[in-house]
Amino acid sequence: MDFFASEPFLTSLAKEFHHAKDFLIKTYEIDGRIVRLAEINGRRTILTGPFYDYVKPLPSNHGATHGALKFIPSVVTSTIPLAGPKPNGYQLGTGQDPAPLIVWSGFSTWEAYEELLKERDKGLLRVMRRRRAKLLSEHGVPAYLFDDRNIEALEMLFTWKREQYEGGHETLQDPRALAMLRHLFEDGHLVVSSLKIRDQYVAVQAGFLWRGDYLALIPAYDPAFAKYGVGKELLLRMLEDSYRKGHKSFDLLQGAEPYKFDFATHLQIIESLGTPPLAYWVRSRAQAAAKAALVRVSPRLFYGVKRAVLAARRLRTSMKAEKS
């Protein structure tokens, strides 16, 4: 069972984000696949949410289900190996999204994985070594932790990530989403990895760790140290740590960023299943059209509207919390 189907994640999603008074974890069937989801307040099955990257079907012999679903937006329908020197050239089909993955069982040593990286891009590790040498000469040896239990590291990640988005970061400006991550951090399922220079954080990454699978959730770094490549420096240290700790996989999660394809060995294909409800289809189309129209008129106007919407949403959430 993967982390997004686990009791810790679904419980936090239901209680911390949705403020559900009661919830159940149920299994459902859709298009011949069995999935595990949370049902809140006796009526609503949760299909999406913050940090909810995808749903993975359970084994077919899982047993009886609680019913059938008509639609689910993000399901891993297959996993394929990435071969060749340019894996980011893989062409996805219509309606498919990628979630690059590293499967460690394919490598007898860490050095064998480094050889794959060299085959993919001869300059990748060379550039990283050059930037590392510059960092060492100008700032000294950075302190690295795979599992930094200082809450300051997590809060610094939130700050950097929000500042990175001109119009604001929709998820990380939602108090409910932050409460969810803090809860998962406190119970040990959210791991925060860090690099520090002279007791100052320069790069941080948060990810979920569950039964030998690491899921890389949010990377961030201090812009002042960008020229040293501290983000990739932290990632490479984490990858080696993950391998040597005996993890089964390092999941780079949904997204087609080029760096993910530089490191991945496999590709998880994510698709929707079933027929979306009319309201879902209309809402998603309307949101996409409104965004495109605002950006065409003025990107500055779009960012301004986005900031106003996020501020109104935070106010509404805080007012609801005060009443409850």
N, C-alpha and C positions, 0 to 999 in steps of 0.2 A: 504493500500500500504506500502511495507517495504522500508527501507532506500536505499537499492541498486537499487530500481526502482524510487527513488524520484528525483525531479528536482535538489535539491542542489548537490546530489552525482553525477548524470549523467552530470550535467553542469560542475562540477569541473573536472571530468574524461575527458571530451571532451576538455575543454579550458586549464586547467593547465597541464594535462599530455600529451594529444595528440596535443596541440597547434592548435586545429581546427579553421579554419577561419570562418566556420559556422557549425551549427549542428541543428538537430531536434530530439525531443524525440518522438518515435513512438511505437505503439503496433504491435506485430506479433503473428501469430499462429504457433505452432509446436506440432505435435502429440496430437491434441485436447486441448492443453494448450495455454493460452494467456500470453505473457511476454512483459515487457516494457523496451526498450533499446534506446541507443543514436545512431543516424546515423550522421557521420561526413563528411563534405565536399561533401555532396550530393551523396555519393556512398558507404561508408563503414559503416557497422553496427558493433558496438563494443561489443564483446562477453566476453572479458577478460580484465584484467588490474590490477594495484596494488591495494590492499585492496578490491578487487572485489570478495568477497567470494563465492557468489552464486546468482542465480536469482530465485525469488519466483513467481510462476504463479499468475496472477490476477484472481478475481472472474470470473466465466464463463459468467456472465451477464454484463461484462464490456462494451460490444458493439462492433462496427465494428473495424477491424484491418487494418493495412496498407499493409499486405501481409503475406506470409508464409516463414518460415525459414527451411532450410534443416538440420541444425546442431546447437547445443548449448552445451557447455562442462559441465556446472555446474548448475543443476536445482534441487531445493528441490522438490522431488516427493512425499514425505510423511513425517509425523511426528508421532512418536509412543511414548507411555509412557515407562519410564525405571523403571522396578520393580525388587525387590529382593535386597539382600545385596551386590551382586557383579555385578553391571550393566555394568562394563567394559568387562564382559564376553560375551556381546551380539555379535553374529556372523553376519557380514555383507555379503551380496552377492557379486558376482564378479562385479566389476565396480561401487560399491557403496562406498561412503565416508561419515563419520559421522560429524555432527555439533551439539554437545550437547547443550541443552537449559534448562533454568530454567523458569517454568511457575508459577508465583506467586499466581494465583487464587486458587491453590490447598491448600493454607495454611491460616488459620484464624488468626494466630499470627506468629510473627518471631520465637518465641520459638518452635512452631510446626515444622518449617523448621529445627531448630537445632536438634530436636529429630530425624528427618530423617537422618541427618549427623551422629548422634551417632549410629543409626541402621546400617548404611553403614560401619562405621569404628569407633569402640569405642575409639580408641587411637587418632583419628584425632584432635578433639577439645582439648583433654588433652595435647597433644604435643604442640599445638599452644599456649595454656595458659601457659605452662612451658617456652616456648621460649619468650613469651610476658613478663613474670615476670622477666626473665633474662635481657631483653632489658630495662625494666623500672629501674631495680636496678643498671645497669651499665651505662645507658645513659639518664635516665629521661623519661618523658612522651613525646611521639612523637606527632607532630602536624599533623592533618589529614584534608584534603580538598577533597570533592567529585568533585568539579569543580574549579580547580586551574587555574586562567586566566593569570598566569605569563608564558610568552613564554619560560623562562629559564627551566621550568619543561619539556616542550616538547623537547627542544634541549638536555637536559640531557638524556631523554629516547632514542633519536637517538644515542647519544654517547655510552651509555651502550649496546644497542642492536647490534651496529656495532662491538664493541669490543668482544662481545660474540661469534662471528663467525670467526673462524680462517682464512677462505678464503675470508672474507668480506660478507656483507649482501647485496645481489643483489638489493633488492628494496630500502632499506634505503641509498644506495649509488647512487641512481638515482636522479639527481636534479629535474626532473619533478615530481617524486613521492613525494619528500619532499615539493615542491611547492604546490602540491595538498593538502597534509595534513595541511600545514600552512594556506592555504586559508580556509579550513573547520574549522580549529581552530579559525580563526579570525571571521568567521560568526556565531560561536557558535554551530555548529553541531558536532564538535569534542570536546569531554570533556576530560580533563586531570585530573586525580585524583592523589593525592600525599601523602606521609608520609615524614616528615622532623624531624631531630634531631638537635637541636641547629642551626636552619636555614640552615641545610645541607640536601639536598634531599637524601633519602635512598631507596625509592621505588616510582615508577611512573607507571601509566597505562593510556593508551589512548583508548578511545572508542567512538562510535557514539551514539547519543541520538536522537531518532526520534519517536514522537507520542507515548510516553510511553514505547518504546522498547529500551533497552540498549544493544549495541553490543560491546563486549570486544575485542578490536583490538590488541593492543600491550602491554604486560607487561614487565617491566624491573626493575632491582634493583641494588644497589651498591654491588659488590661482597664482599666488606669488611664487610657487614652486613648480609651476607647469613646465618650465623650460628643462627641468631635470627629469621629466617623465615619471614623477612619483606615483601616478595612478597605475601605470603599467608595471612599475617596480614592485608595488604592493601586490598586484595581481599575480605576477610571476612567483613571488615568494609564497603566496597563498596556494597556487597550483602545486608547487613542490611539496608544501606542507600537506596538502590534501592527498597527494600520491603517497607520501611516506607514512601518513597516518592510516593508510589502508582503506580510504574511502572508495566506494564503488564508482562514483561519478561526480563530476563538477558541472552543474547545469547552469548555463549562461542565460537561460530563460528567453522569453519571447523578444524578438527584435532582430533587425537585419544590419546592425552596426558592423562595419568591416572588421573591427578588432575581434569580434566574436568568431567570425569565420577563420581568422588567423589561428585561433587556438583550438577550435572544435574538431572532434573526430567524427561526430554524428550530427544528424539534423532531425529534430522532432517536427513533424508536420501537424499544424494546428488548423482545425476547420470547425465550422458550425455544423450541427446535426439537426435535422428536422426542419420545420417551417416556422419562421419567427412570427409572433403575434403581430397583428396589424399595428397596434399602438407602438410596439418596439421598433418596427420598420419605419413608421412615420416619424417617430422621435429622432432616430439615428440619422435619417435622411435630412430632416429639418435642421438638426445641429450642424451637420456637415455643410449644408447650403449656407447657413447663417455665418459660419466661420469663413467660408470662402468669400462671401460677399464683403464682409468687413475687411478682410486682408486685401482684397482688390481695391477697396476705397482708400484704406490707409492702415498699414501694419500698426502704427502708433495708436490709432483708434481701436483696433482689435485688442491690443494689450491693455488699454485703458478700460474697455468694457469688461475684459476678463478679470482685471483686478477688482472692479466694482462688484461683479458677480460673486467672486470668492469672498469678498468682505461681507456681503449680504448673507452669504451661506454660513459664514462663521458666526455672525450675529444671531441668525436663526437657530443654529445648533446650540449656542450658549444659552439662549433664552429657554429652549426646550429642556436643557440640562438643569437650569435653575428651578423649573416647574416640577421636575420629577423628583 
